Amino acid sequence: MLAALDERGALSQADLGRLVGLDRSDVAGAVADLLAAGVVDRRPDPDDRRRNSVALTPAGRRRLAELHDVVLAAQDDVLAPLDPDERAQLLRLLARLAGAPLPDDEPAHP
């Protein structure tokens, strides 16, 4: 959810749930947990006060950066047996299967 908010900016809870593939009731609980951790802020949507808008806080951006480092370290461990070309090929194929190809300028982490 943090990555989605970082990528897209503030979103309604409903849009955030659709984007990350969570049921509406699960989104409400997850957002409540993120609010309690101080990594997101929830406010009435300025365009429609019946909806809540969720956005990252500065603490959320810091946490996302920490999680990014953790993911890269785990990825390095899992992909250790592969050479750099094999890693790049695997990551391209996985992104393709997920329907989210890597941008040309984003290298597969060696």
Gaussian input, Z-matrix of N, CA and C with variables (Angstrom, degrees):
# hf/3-21g

backbone

0 1
 N
 C     1     B1
 C     2     B2     1     A1
 N     3     B3     2     A2     1     D1
 C     4     B4     3     A3     2     D2
 C     5     B5     4     A4     3     D3
 N     6     B6     5     A5     4     D4
 C     7     B7     6     A6     5     D5
 C     8     B8     7     A7     6     D6
 N     9     B9     8     A8     7     D7
 C    10    B10     9     A9     8     D8
 C    11    B11    10    A10     9     D9
 N    12    B12    11    A11    10    D10
 C    13    B13    12    A12    11    D11
 C    14    B14    13    A13    12    D12
 N    15    B15    14    A14    13    D13
 C    16    B16    15    A15    14    D14
 C    17    B17    16    A16    15    D15
 N    18    B18    17    A17    16    D16
 C    19    B19    18    A18    17    D17
 C    20    B20    19    A19    18    D18
 N    21    B21    20    A20    19    D19
 C    22    B22    21    A21    20    D20
 C    23    B23    22    A22    21    D21
 N    24    B24    23    A23    22    D22
 C    25    B25    24    A24    23    D23
 C    26    B26    25    A25    24    D24
 N    27    B27    26    A26    25    D25
 C    28    B28    27    A27    26    D26
 C    29    B29    28    A28    27    D27
 N    30    B30    29    A29    28    D28
 C    31    B31    30    A30    29    D29
 C    32    B32    31    A31    30    D30
 N    33    B33    32    A32    31    D31
 C    34    B34    33    A33    32    D32
 C    35    B35    34    A34    33    D33
 N    36    B36    35    A35    34    D34
 C    37    B37    36    A36    35    D35
 C    38    B38    37    A37    36    D36
 N    39    B39    38    A38    37    D37
 C    40    B40    39    A39    38    D38
 C    41    B41    40    A40    39    D39
 N    42    B42    41    A41    40    D40
 C    43    B43    42    A42    41    D41
 C    44    B44    43    A43    42    D42
 N    45    B45    44    A44    43    D43
 C    46    B46    45    A45    44    D44
 C    47    B47    46    A46    45    D45
 N    48    B48    47    A47    46    D46
 C    49    B49    48    A48    47    D47
 C    50    B50    49    A49    48    D48
 N    51    B51    50    A50    49    D49
 C    52    B52    51    A51    50    D50
 C    53    B53    52    A52    51    D51
 N    54    B54    53    A53    52    D52
 C    55    B55    54    A54    53    D53
 C    56    B56    55    A55    54    D54
 N    57    B57    56    A56    55    D55
 C    58    B58    57    A57    56    D56
 C    59    B59    58    A58    57    D57
 N    60    B60    59    A59    58    D58
 C    61    B61    60    A60    59    D59
 C    62    B62    61    A61    60    D60
 N    63    B63    62    A62    61    D61
 C    64    B64    63    A63    62    D62
 C    65    B65    64    A64    63    D63
 N    66    B66    65    A65    64    D64
 C    67    B67    66    A66    65    D65
 C    68    B68    67    A67    66    D66
 N    69    B69    68    A68    67    D67
 C    70    B70    69    A69    68    D68
 C    71    B71    70    A70    69    D69
 N    72    B72    71    A71    70    D70
 C    73    B73    72    A72    71    D71
 C    74    B74    73    A73    72    D72
 N    75    B75    74    A74    73    D73
 C    76    B76    75    A75    74    D74
 C    77    B77    76    A76    75    D75
 N    78    B78    77    A77    76    D76
 C    79    B79    78    A78    77    D77
 C    80    B80    79    A79    78    D78
 N    81    B81    80    A80    79    D79
 C    82    B82    81    A81    80    D80
 C    83    B83    82    A82    81    D81
 N    84    B84    83    A83    82    D82
 C    85    B85    84    A84    83    D83
 C    86    B86    85    A85    84    D84
 N    87    B87    86    A86    85    D85
 C    88    B88    87    A87    86    D86
 C    89    B89    88    A88    87    D87
 N    90    B90    89    A89    88    D88
 C    91    B91    90    A90    89    D89
 C    92    B92    91    A91    90    D90
 N    93    B93    92    A92    91    D91
 C    94    B94    93    A93    92    D92
 C    95    B95    94    A94    93    D93
 N    96    B96    95    A95    94    D94
 C    97    B97    96    A96    95    D95
 C    98    B98    97    A97    96    D96
 N    99    B99    98    A98    97    D97
 C   100   B100    99    A99    98    D98
 C   101   B101   100   A100    99    D99
 N   102   B102   101   A101   100   D100
 C   103   B103   102   A102   101   D101
 C   104   B104   103   A103   102   D102
 N   105   B105   104   A104   103   D103
 C   106   B106   105   A105   104   D104
 C   107   B107   106   A106   105   D105
 N   108   B108   107   A107   106   D106
 C   109   B109   108   A108   107   D107
 C   110   B110   109   A109   108   D108
 N   111   B111   110   A110   109   D109
 C   112   B112   111   A111   110   D110
 C   113   B113   112   A112   111   D111
 N   114   B114   113   A113   112   D112
 C   115   B115   114   A114   113   D113
 C   116   B116   115   A115   114   D114
 N   117   B117   116   A116   115   D115
 C   118   B118   117   A117   116   D116
 C   119   B119   118   A118   117   D117
 N   120   B120   119   A119   118   D118
 C   121   B121   120   A120   119   D119
 C   122   B122   121   A121   120   D120
 N   123   B123   122   A122   121   D121
 C   124   B124   123   A123   122   D122
 C   125   B125   124   A124   123   D123
 N   126   B126   125   A125   124   D124
 C   127   B127   126   A126   125   D125
 C   128   B128   127   A127   126   D126
 N   129   B129   128   A128   127   D127
 C   130   B130   129   A129   128   D128
 C   131   B131   130   A130   129   D129
 N   132   B132   131   A131   130   D130
 C   133   B133   132   A132   131   D131
 C   134   B134   133   A133   132   D132
 N   135   B135   134   A134   133   D133
 C   136   B136   135   A135   134   D134
 C   137   B137   136   A136   135   D135
 N   138   B138   137   A137   136   D136
 C   139   B139   138   A138   137   D137
 C   140   B140   139   A139   138   D138
 N   141   B141   140   A140   139   D139
 C   142   B142   141   A141   140   D140
 C   143   B143   142   A142   141   D141
 N   144   B144   143   A143   142   D142
 C   145   B145   144   A144   143   D143
 C   146   B146   145   A145   144   D144
 N   147   B147   146   A146   145   D145
 C   148   B148   147   A147   146   D146
 C   149   B149   148   A148   147   D147
 N   150   B150   149   A149   148   D148
 C   151   B151   150   A150   149   D149
 C   152   B152   151   A151   150   D150
 N   153   B153   152   A152   151   D151
 C   154   B154   153   A153   152   D152
 C   155   B155   154   A154   153   D153
 N   156   B156   155   A155   154   D154
 C   157   B157   156   A156   155   D155
 C   158   B158   157   A157   156   D156
 N   159   B159   158   A158   157   D157
 C   160   B160   159   A159   158   D158
 C   161   B161   160   A160   159   D159
 N   162   B162   161   A161   160   D160
 C   163   B163   162   A162   161   D161
 C   164   B164   163   A163   162   D162
 N   165   B165   164   A164   163   D163
 C   166   B166   165   A165   164   D164
 C   167   B167   166   A166   165   D165
 N   168   B168   167   A167   166   D166
 C   169   B169   168   A168   167   D167
 C   170   B170   169   A169   168   D168
 N   171   B171   170   A170   169   D169
 C   172   B172   171   A171   170   D170
 C   173   B173   172   A172   171   D171
 N   174   B174   173   A173   172   D172
 C   175   B175   174   A174   173   D173
 C   176   B176   175   A175   174   D174
 N   177   B177   176   A176   175   D175
 C   178   B178   177   A177   176   D176
 C   179   B179   178   A178   177   D177
 N   180   B180   179   A179   178   D178
 C   181   B181   180   A180   179   D179
 C   182   B182   181   A181   180   D180
 N   183   B183   182   A182   181   D181
 C   184   B184   183   A183   182   D182
 C   185   B185   184   A184   183   D183
 N   186   B186   185   A185   184   D184
 C   187   B187   186   A186   185   D185
 C   188   B188   187   A187   186   D186
 N   189   B189   188   A188   187   D187
 C   190   B190   189   A189   188   D188
 C   191   B191   190   A190   189   D189
 N   192   B192   191   A191   190   D190
 C   193   B193   192   A192   191   D191
 C   194   B194   193   A193   192   D192
 N   195   B195   194   A194   193   D193
 C   196   B196   195   A195   194   D194
 C   197   B197   196   A196   195   D195
 N   198   B198   197   A197   196   D196
 C   199   B199   198   A198   197   D197
 C   200   B200   199   A199   198   D198
 N   201   B201   200   A200   199   D199
 C   202   B202   201   A201   200   D200
 C   203   B203   202   A202   201   D201
 N   204   B204   203   A203   202   D202
 C   205   B205   204   A204   203   D203
 C   206   B206   205   A205   204   D204
 N   207   B207   206   A206   205   D205
 C   208   B208   207   A207   206   D206
 C   209   B209   208   A208   207   D207
 N   210   B210   209   A209   208   D208
 C   211   B211   210   A210   209   D209
 C   212   B212   211   A211   210   D210
 N   213   B213   212   A212   211   D211
 C   214   B214   213   A213   212   D212
 C   215   B215   214   A214   213   D213
 N   216   B216   215   A215   214   D214
 C   217   B217   216   A216   215   D215
 C   218   B218   217   A217   216   D216
 N   219   B219   218   A218   217   D217
 C   220   B220   219   A219   218   D218
 C   221   B221   220   A220   219   D219
 N   222   B222   221   A221   220   D220
 C   223   B223   222   A222   221   D221
 C   224   B224   223   A223   222   D222
 N   225   B225   224   A224   223   D223
 C   226   B226   225   A225   224   D224
 C   227   B227   226   A226   225   D225
 N   228   B228   227   A227   226   D226
 C   229   B229   228   A228   227   D227
 C   230   B230   229   A229   228   D228
 N   231   B231   230   A230   229   D229
 C   232   B232   231   A231   230   D230
 C   233   B233   232   A232   231   D231
 N   234   B234   233   A233   232   D232
 C   235   B235   234   A234   233   D233
 C   236   B236   235   A235   234   D234
 N   237   B237   236   A236   235   D235
 C   238   B238   237   A237   236   D236
 C   239   B239   238   A238   237   D237
 N   240   B240   239   A239   238   D238
 C   241   B241   240   A240   239   D239
 C   242   B242   241   A241   240   D240
 N   243   B243   242   A242   241   D241
 C   244   B244   243   A243   242   D242
 C   245   B245   244   A244   243   D243
 N   246   B246   245   A245   244   D244
 C   247   B247   246   A246   245   D245
 C   248   B248   247   A247   246   D246
 N   249   B249   248   A248   247   D247
 C   250   B250   249   A249   248   D248
 C   251   B251   250   A250   249   D249
 N   252   B252   251   A251   250   D250
 C   253   B253   252   A252   251   D251
 C   254   B254   253   A253   252   D252
 N   255   B255   254   A254   253   D253
 C   256   B256   255   A255   254   D254
 C   257   B257   256   A256   255   D255
 N   258   B258   257   A257   256   D256
 C   259   B259   258   A258   257   D257
 C   260   B260   259   A259   258   D258
 N   261   B261   260   A260   259   D259
 C   262   B262   261   A261   260   D260
 C   263   B263   262   A262   261   D261
 N   264   B264   263   A263   262   D262
 C   265   B265   264   A264   263   D263
 C   266   B266   265   A265   264   D264
 N   267   B267   266   A266   265   D265
 C   268   B268   267   A267   266   D266
 C   269   B269   268   A268   267   D267
 N   270   B270   269   A269   268   D268
 C   271   B271   270   A270   269   D269
 C   272   B272   271   A271   270   D270
 N   273   B273   272   A272   271   D271
 C   274   B274   273   A273   272   D272
 C   275   B275   274   A274   273   D273
 N   276   B276   275   A275   274   D274
 C   277   B277   276   A276   275   D275
 C   278   B278   277   A277   276   D276
 N   279   B279   278   A278   277   D277
 C   280   B280   279   A279   278   D278
 C   281   B281   280   A280   279   D279
 N   282   B282   281   A281   280   D280
 C   283   B283   282   A282   281   D281
 C   284   B284   283   A283   282   D282
 N   285   B285   284   A284   283   D283
 C   286   B286   285   A285   284   D284
 C   287   B287   286   A286   285   D285
 N   288   B288   287   A287   286   D286
 C   289   B289   288   A288   287   D287
 C   290   B290   289   A289   288   D288
 N   291   B291   290   A290   289   D289
 C   292   B292   291   A291   290   D290
 C   293   B293   292   A292   291   D291
 N   294   B294   293   A293   292   D292
 C   295   B295   294   A294   293   D293
 C   296   B296   295   A295   294   D294
 N   297   B297   296   A296   295   D295
 C   298   B298   297   A297   296   D296
 C   299   B299   298   A298   297   D297
 N   300   B300   299   A299   298   D298
 C   301   B301   300   A300   299   D299
 C   302   B302   301   A301   300   D300
 N   303   B303   302   A302   301   D301
 C   304   B304   303   A303   302   D302
 C   305   B305   304   A304   303   D303
 N   306   B306   305   A305   304   D304
 C   307   B307   306   A306   305   D305
 C   308   B308   307   A307   306   D306
 N   309   B309   308   A308   307   D307
 C   310   B310   309   A309   308   D308
 C   311   B311   310   A310   309   D309
 N   312   B312   311   A311   310   D310
 C   313   B313   312   A312   311   D311
 C   314   B314   313   A313   312   D312
 N   315   B315   314   A314   313   D313
 C   316   B316   315   A315   314   D314
 C   317   B317   316   A316   315   D315
 N   318   B318   317   A317   316   D316
 C   319   B319   318   A318   317   D317
 C   320   B320   319   A319   318   D318
 N   321   B321   320   A320   319   D319
 C   322   B322   321   A321   320   D320
 C   323   B323   322   A322   321   D321
 N   324   B324   323   A323   322   D322
 C   325   B325   324   A324   323   D323
 C   326   B326   325   A325   324   D324
 N   327   B327   326   A326   325   D325
 C   328   B328   327   A327   326   D326
 C   329   B329   328   A328   327   D327

   B1=1.4297
   B2=1.5342
   B3=1.3293
   B4=1.4600
   B5=1.5263
   B6=1.3178
   B7=1.4623
   B8=1.5223
   B9=1.3241
   B10=1.4654
   B11=1.5239
   B12=1.3188
   B13=1.4654
   B14=1.5256
   B15=1.3226
   B16=1.4530
   B17=1.5246
   B18=1.3215
   B19=1.4679
   B20=1.5240
   B21=1.3241
   B22=1.4667
   B23=1.5212
   B24=1.3267
   B25=1.4587
   B26=1.5218
   B27=1.3201
   B28=1.4598
   B29=1.5282
   B30=1.3276
   B31=1.4688
   B32=1.5152
   B33=1.3180
   B34=1.4595
   B35=1.5270
   B36=1.3227
   B37=1.4634
   B38=1.5199
   B39=1.3273
   B40=1.4691
   B41=1.5313
   B42=1.3330
   B43=1.4711
   B44=1.5235
   B45=1.3215
   B46=1.4587
   B47=1.5276
   B48=1.3172
   B49=1.4641
   B50=1.5170
   B51=1.3399
   B52=1.4724
   B53=1.5260
   B54=1.3218
   B55=1.4601
   B56=1.5240
   B57=1.3283
   B58=1.4648
   B59=1.5263
   B60=1.3272
   B61=1.4561
   B62=1.5185
   B63=1.3344
   B64=1.4601
   B65=1.5231
   B66=1.3140
   B67=1.4571
   B68=1.5197
   B69=1.3196
   B70=1.4625
   B71=1.5327
   B72=1.3285
   B73=1.4703
   B74=1.5282
   B75=1.3190
   B76=1.4642
   B77=1.5285
   B78=1.3288
   B79=1.4628
   B80=1.5202
   B81=1.3160
   B82=1.4670
   B83=1.5283
   B84=1.3218
   B85=1.4610
   B86=1.5103
   B87=1.3359
   B88=1.4644
   B89=1.5287
   B90=1.3230
   B91=1.4639
   B92=1.5256
   B93=1.3227
   B94=1.4702
   B95=1.5281
   B96=1.3346
   B97=1.4733
   B98=1.5250
   B99=1.3362
   B100=1.4635
   B101=1.5251
   B102=1.3281
   B103=1.4685
   B104=1.5234
   B105=1.3332
   B106=1.4627
   B107=1.5264
   B108=1.3401
   B109=1.4634
   B110=1.5278
   B111=1.3269
   B112=1.4608
   B113=1.5094
   B114=1.3341
   B115=1.4612
   B116=1.5338
   B117=1.3362
   B118=1.4609
   B119=1.5159
   B120=1.3119
   B121=1.4595
   B122=1.5213
   B123=1.3300
   B124=1.4703
   B125=1.5217
   B126=1.3288
   B127=1.4644
   B128=1.5115
   B129=1.3235
   B130=1.4689
   B131=1.5292
   B132=1.3119
   B133=1.4631
   B134=1.5241
   B135=1.3281
   B136=1.4667
   B137=1.5288
   B138=1.3274
   B139=1.4677
   B140=1.5226
   B141=1.3239
   B142=1.4648
   B143=1.5211
   B144=1.2931
   B145=1.4722
   B146=1.5225
   B147=1.3275
   B148=1.4697
   B149=1.5260
   B150=1.3132
   B151=1.4725
   B152=1.5204
   B153=1.3170
   B154=1.4564
   B155=1.5158
   B156=1.3046
   B157=1.4555
   B158=1.5259
   B159=1.3174
   B160=1.4643
   B161=1.5236
   B162=1.3376
   B163=1.4669
   B164=1.5266
   B165=1.3208
   B166=1.4641
   B167=1.5209
   B168=1.3068
   B169=1.4581
   B170=1.5316
   B171=1.3110
   B172=1.4723
   B173=1.5359
   B174=1.3277
   B175=1.4773
   B176=1.5276
   B177=1.3237
   B178=1.4640
   B179=1.5195
   B180=1.3090
   B181=1.4752
   B182=1.5285
   B183=1.3300
   B184=1.4740
   B185=1.5278
   B186=1.3142
   B187=1.4721
   B188=1.5218
   B189=1.3128
   B190=1.4606
   B191=1.5220
   B192=1.3189
   B193=1.4723
   B194=1.5222
   B195=1.3389
   B196=1.4719
   B197=1.5258
   B198=1.3184
   B199=1.4663
   B200=1.5235
   B201=1.3164
   B202=1.4687
   B203=1.5295
   B204=1.3263
   B205=1.4673
   B206=1.5314
   B207=1.3266
   B208=1.4685
   B209=1.5307
   B210=1.3222
   B211=1.4687
   B212=1.5273
   B213=1.3284
   B214=1.4710
   B215=1.5223
   B216=1.3233
   B217=1.4623
   B218=1.5275
   B219=1.3196
   B220=1.4674
   B221=1.5255
   B222=1.3168
   B223=1.4652
   B224=1.5203
   B225=1.3154
   B226=1.4674
   B227=1.5251
   B228=1.3330
   B229=1.4685
   B230=1.5273
   B231=1.3307
   B232=1.4683
   B233=1.5261
   B234=1.3245
   B235=1.4596
   B236=1.5256
   B237=1.3154
   B238=1.4650
   B239=1.5318
   B240=1.3402
   B241=1.4695
   B242=1.5355
   B243=1.3259
   B244=1.4690
   B245=1.5213
   B246=1.3343
   B247=1.4584
   B248=1.5377
   B249=1.3321
   B250=1.4733
   B251=1.5286
   B252=1.3360
   B253=1.4644
   B254=1.5254
   B255=1.3375
   B256=1.4653
   B257=1.5262
   B258=1.3205
   B259=1.4724
   B260=1.5161
   B261=1.3189
   B262=1.4624
   B263=1.5206
   B264=1.3288
   B265=1.4609
   B266=1.5284
   B267=1.3312
   B268=1.4629
   B269=1.5281
   B270=1.3104
   B271=1.4650
   B272=1.5251
   B273=1.3377
   B274=1.4701
   B275=1.5198
   B276=1.3359
   B277=1.4622
   B278=1.5270
   B279=1.3206
   B280=1.4708
   B281=1.5261
   B282=1.3233
   B283=1.4592
   B284=1.5231
   B285=1.3067
   B286=1.4693
   B287=1.5188
   B288=1.3305
   B289=1.4589
   B290=1.5253
   B291=1.3154
   B292=1.4659
   B293=1.5240
   B294=1.3356
   B295=1.4542
   B296=1.5125
   B297=1.3214
   B298=1.4642
   B299=1.5149
   B300=1.3284
   B301=1.4692
   B302=1.5182
   B303=1.3261
   B304=1.4600
   B305=1.5188
   B306=1.3208
   B307=1.4704
   B308=1.5192
   B309=1.3250
   B310=1.4638
   B311=1.5187
   B312=1.3368
   B313=1.4567
   B314=1.5191
   B315=1.3241
   B316=1.4606
   B317=1.5286
   B318=1.3101
   B319=1.4638
   B320=1.5397
   B321=1.3105
   B322=1.4662
   B323=1.5052
   B324=1.3093
   B325=1.4663
   B326=1.5321
   B327=1.3406
   B328=1.4730
   B329=1.4992
   A1=110.55
   A2=115.50
   A3=118.58
   A4=110.73
   A5=116.87
   A6=120.47
   A7=110.83
   A8=117.11
   A9=120.68
   A10=110.45
   A11=116.97
   A12=120.26
   A13=111.12
   A14=117.11
   A15=120.51
   A16=110.67
   A17=115.34
   A18=120.52
   A19=112.22
   A20=116.95
   A21=120.95
   A22=114.79
   A23=117.78
   A24=119.55
   A25=109.91
   A26=116.16
   A27=121.15
   A28=110.18
   A29=114.68
   A30=121.59
   A31=109.83
   A32=115.53
   A33=118.20
   A34=107.45
   A35=116.18
   A36=119.37
   A37=110.27
   A38=117.37
   A39=120.96
   A40=110.70
   A41=116.79
   A42=120.03
   A43=111.07
   A44=116.51
   A45=120.66
   A46=110.32
   A47=116.75
   A48=120.94
   A49=112.30
   A50=116.20
   A51=119.58
   A52=110.79
   A53=115.96
   A54=120.52
   A55=112.17
   A56=117.25
   A57=120.09
   A58=113.00
   A59=116.98
   A60=120.38
   A61=114.59
   A62=117.43
   A63=120.99
   A64=110.70
   A65=115.13
   A66=121.95
   A67=109.18
   A68=116.19
   A69=121.98
   A70=112.80
   A71=116.89
   A72=119.26
   A73=111.09
   A74=117.25
   A75=120.19
   A76=111.41
   A77=116.40
   A78=120.46
   A79=109.80
   A80=117.00
   A81=120.42
   A82=110.60
   A83=117.37
   A84=120.91
   A85=112.51
   A86=116.39
   A87=120.24
   A88=110.50
   A89=116.86
   A90=120.00
   A91=109.84
   A92=117.54
   A93=120.28
   A94=110.68
   A95=116.86
   A96=120.60
   A97=111.20
   A98=116.57
   A99=120.66
   A100=111.43
   A101=116.53
   A102=120.66
   A103=110.44
   A104=115.93
   A105=120.73
   A106=111.39
   A107=116.15
   A108=120.68
   A109=111.92
   A110=116.66
   A111=120.81
   A112=114.95
   A113=117.42
   A114=119.59
   A115=113.55
   A116=116.50
   A117=121.00
   A118=108.91
   A119=114.18
   A120=122.89
   A121=106.55
   A122=116.68
   A123=120.40
   A124=107.70
   A125=114.37
   A126=121.05
   A127=109.57
   A128=116.20
   A129=117.88
   A130=109.75
   A131=116.83
   A132=122.39
   A133=108.26
   A134=118.36
   A135=119.96
   A136=112.93
   A137=117.27
   A138=120.72
   A139=112.82
   A140=117.42
   A141=121.88
   A142=107.87
   A143=117.07
   A144=121.78
   A145=113.51
   A146=117.57
   A147=119.67
   A148=111.15
   A149=116.01
   A150=121.23
   A151=110.62
   A152=114.47
   A153=120.75
   A154=109.43
   A155=116.45
   A156=122.91
   A157=107.54
   A158=115.98
   A159=122.30
   A160=108.03
   A161=116.08
   A162=120.88
   A163=109.54
   A164=115.27
   A165=120.69
   A166=110.68
   A167=115.68
   A168=121.85
   A169=107.30
   A170=118.23
   A171=119.16
   A172=111.86
   A173=116.91
   A174=120.20
   A175=110.09
   A176=117.00
   A177=120.98
   A178=111.73
   A179=116.35
   A180=119.79
   A181=110.36
   A182=116.27
   A183=119.40
   A184=110.13
   A185=117.04
   A186=120.70
   A187=110.40
   A188=117.10
   A189=120.79
   A190=110.73
   A191=117.87
   A192=121.40
   A193=110.55
   A194=116.92
   A195=120.38
   A196=110.58
   A197=116.12
   A198=120.36
   A199=110.95
   A200=116.73
   A201=120.63
   A202=109.92
   A203=116.31
   A204=120.28
   A205=111.23
   A206=117.03
   A207=121.27
   A208=110.11
   A209=116.23
   A210=120.55
   A211=110.56
   A212=117.36
   A213=119.69
   A214=111.51
   A215=117.45
   A216=120.57
   A217=110.74
   A218=117.14
   A219=120.85
   A220=110.23
   A221=116.28
   A222=120.94
   A223=110.11
   A224=117.41
   A225=121.05
   A226=111.16
   A227=116.29
   A228=120.13
   A229=111.63
   A230=115.99
   A231=120.39
   A232=111.20
   A233=116.54
   A234=120.80
   A235=113.71
   A236=117.96
   A237=122.10
   A238=114.08
   A239=119.47
   A240=118.19
   A241=114.49
   A242=117.28
   A243=120.40
   A244=111.08
   A245=115.63
   A246=118.81
   A247=108.27
   A248=118.58
   A249=120.86
   A250=114.30
   A251=118.32
   A252=120.05
   A253=111.25
   A254=116.52
   A255=120.08
   A256=111.09
   A257=116.70
   A258=120.52
   A259=110.61
   A260=115.48
   A261=120.23
   A262=110.54
   A263=116.73
   A264=120.62
   A265=110.78
   A266=117.59
   A267=121.17
   A268=110.86
   A269=117.46
   A270=120.40
   A271=111.75
   A272=117.24
   A273=119.97
   A274=110.69
   A275=116.78
   A276=120.48
   A277=111.88
   A278=116.93
   A279=119.97
   A280=110.92
   A281=116.95
   A282=120.17
   A283=110.38
   A284=116.63
   A285=121.05
   A286=110.75
   A287=117.06
   A288=120.47
   A289=111.50
   A290=116.73
   A291=121.52
   A292=111.68
   A293=116.62
   A294=119.86
   A295=113.51
   A296=116.66
   A297=121.03
   A298=109.33
   A299=117.37
   A300=119.04
   A301=112.00
   A302=114.99
   A303=120.70
   A304=108.97
   A305=117.02
   A306=118.19
   A307=109.63
   A308=116.50
   A309=121.20
   A310=112.11
   A311=117.00
   A312=119.78
   A313=113.45
   A314=118.33
   A315=120.27
   A316=109.26
   A317=117.10
   A318=118.94
   A319=110.59
   A320=114.42
   A321=118.99
   A322=106.13
   A323=117.74
   A324=121.64
   A325=110.16
   A326=117.42
   A327=119.55
   A328=113.18
   D1=-39.66
   D2=179.37
   D3=-61.83
   D4=-42.62
   D5=179.83
   D6=-64.21
   D7=-39.86
   D8=179.05
   D9=-63.58
   D10=-42.47
   D11=178.84
   D12=-67.79
   D13=-35.81
   D14=177.56
   D15=-65.67
   D16=-41.17
   D17=-177.73
   D18=-73.30
   D19=-41.75
   D20=-172.54
   D21=-102.13
   D22=-14.54
   D23=-174.07
   D24=85.13
   D25=-169.57
   D26=-178.37
   D27=-59.42
   D28=137.68
   D29=-179.60
   D30=-135.92
   D31=154.88
   D32=171.02
   D33=-68.42
   D34=156.25
   D35=178.51
   D36=-58.42
   D37=-39.86
   D38=-179.44
   D39=-63.61
   D40=-45.19
   D41=179.19
   D42=-65.22
   D43=-39.72
   D44=178.07
   D45=-61.58
   D46=-44.61
   D47=178.34
   D48=-60.40
   D49=-44.81
   D50=178.38
   D51=-62.25
   D52=-41.89
   D53=-177.36
   D54=-63.27
   D55=-40.99
   D56=-177.81
   D57=-96.47
   D58=-0.53
   D59=175.00
   D60=77.24
   D61=33.65
   D62=178.22
   D63=-109.86
   D64=147.74
   D65=174.59
   D66=-66.32
   D67=150.82
   D68=-177.54
   D69=-52.99
   D70=-43.11
   D71=-179.13
   D72=-68.39
   D73=-34.07
   D74=177.53
   D75=-69.58
   D76=-35.26
   D77=178.80
   D78=-63.95
   D79=-43.37
   D80=-179.05
   D81=-59.34
   D82=-44.08
   D83=178.41
   D84=-66.50
   D85=-42.05
   D86=-179.96
   D87=-65.63
   D88=-42.54
   D89=178.95
   D90=-64.02
   D91=-39.27
   D92=177.44
   D93=-60.50
   D94=-42.09
   D95=177.64
   D96=-64.10
   D97=-42.32
   D98=179.67
   D99=-67.17
   D100=-36.47
   D101=175.07
   D102=-61.86
   D103=-45.80
   D104=-179.43
   D105=-61.62
   D106=-32.16
   D107=179.10
   D108=-81.50
   D109=-9.20
   D110=178.76
   D111=77.95
   D112=16.59
   D113=-176.48
   D114=-97.08
   D115=-11.42
   D116=173.30
   D117=-134.69
   D118=162.64
   D119=175.52
   D120=-125.00
   D121=141.09
   D122=178.98
   D123=-124.32
   D124=128.24
   D125=179.69
   D126=-138.52
   D127=159.22
   D128=173.67
   D129=-59.03
   D130=136.90
   D131=178.55
   D132=-64.84
   D133=127.28
   D134=-178.08
   D135=-63.96
   D136=-25.40
   D137=179.98
   D138=-86.19
   D139=-22.74
   D140=-178.30
   D141=-153.60
   D142=97.65
   D143=-174.21
   D144=-65.24
   D145=-8.24
   D146=175.82
   D147=-78.02
   D148=-15.89
   D149=-179.55
   D150=-106.69
   D151=154.22
   D152=173.84
   D153=-101.61
   D154=139.99
   D155=175.51
   D156=-105.95
   D157=133.58
   D158=-178.30
   D159=-114.21
   D160=133.25
   D161=-179.83
   D162=-139.87
   D163=154.49
   D164=175.30
   D165=-69.27
   D166=145.51
   D167=170.73
   D168=-97.04
   D169=169.64
   D170=173.44
   D171=-55.75
   D172=-38.20
   D173=177.25
   D174=-64.38
   D175=-34.50
   D176=177.70
   D177=-66.56
   D178=-39.12
   D179=177.50
   D180=-65.48
   D181=-40.07
   D182=177.65
   D183=-65.01
   D184=-43.03
   D185=-179.90
   D186=-63.81
   D187=-40.58
   D188=178.29
   D189=-61.89
   D190=-40.35
   D191=177.06
   D192=-63.48
   D193=-41.06
   D194=177.49
   D195=-62.68
   D196=-44.12
   D197=-179.62
   D198=-65.55
   D199=-35.11
   D200=177.54
   D201=-60.37
   D202=-43.85
   D203=178.50
   D204=-63.44
   D205=-39.32
   D206=178.35
   D207=-63.81
   D208=-43.70
   D209=179.65
   D210=-63.11
   D211=-43.37
   D212=179.09
   D213=-62.20
   D214=-39.45
   D215=178.84
   D216=-66.01
   D217=-42.64
   D218=178.13
   D219=-65.07
   D220=-40.76
   D221=178.44
   D222=-61.92
   D223=-42.40
   D224=177.72
   D225=-59.73
   D226=-42.77
   D227=179.13
   D228=-63.02
   D229=-46.51
   D230=-177.42
   D231=-66.95
   D232=-39.45
   D233=-175.07
   D234=-91.31
   D235=5.22
   D236=-177.02
   D237=-51.83
   D238=-38.41
   D239=-178.99
   D240=-70.45
   D241=-12.26
   D242=-176.50
   D243=-96.00
   D244=145.32
   D245=173.75
   D246=-78.40
   D247=168.28
   D248=-175.57
   D249=-55.42
   D250=-39.77
   D251=179.33
   D252=-66.47
   D253=-40.34
   D254=178.03
   D255=-65.43
   D256=-39.12
   D257=177.36
   D258=-60.95
   D259=-48.42
   D260=-178.90
   D261=-60.27
   D262=-43.34
   D263=179.78
   D264=-63.55
   D265=-45.66
   D266=179.58
   D267=-60.72
   D268=-45.95
   D269=-178.77
   D270=-64.86
   D271=-37.38
   D272=175.88
   D273=-63.69
   D274=-43.24
   D275=-179.71
   D276=-66.01
   D277=-41.85
   D278=178.65
   D279=-65.10
   D280=-41.64
   D281=177.68
   D282=-62.92
   D283=-39.61
   D284=178.43
   D285=-63.55
   D286=-43.47
   D287=177.36
   D288=-62.58
   D289=-35.43
   D290=179.85
   D291=-79.07
   D292=-7.73
   D293=-179.82
   D294=78.19
   D295=18.40
   D296=-179.29
   D297=-134.64
   D298=78.04
   D299=-178.09
   D300=-60.44
   D301=145.56
   D302=176.36
   D303=-65.89
   D304=138.23
   D305=174.01
   D306=-61.44
   D307=151.79
   D308=-179.17
   D309=-59.41
   D310=-30.33
   D311=-177.10
   D312=-88.96
   D313=-0.42
   D314=179.20
   D315=-101.49
   D316=108.38
   D317=-178.10
   D318=-73.14
   D319=149.00
   D320=170.12
   D321=-69.08
   D322=129.77
   D323=-175.14
   D324=-59.55
   D325=118.07
   D326=-178.52
   D327=-71.66

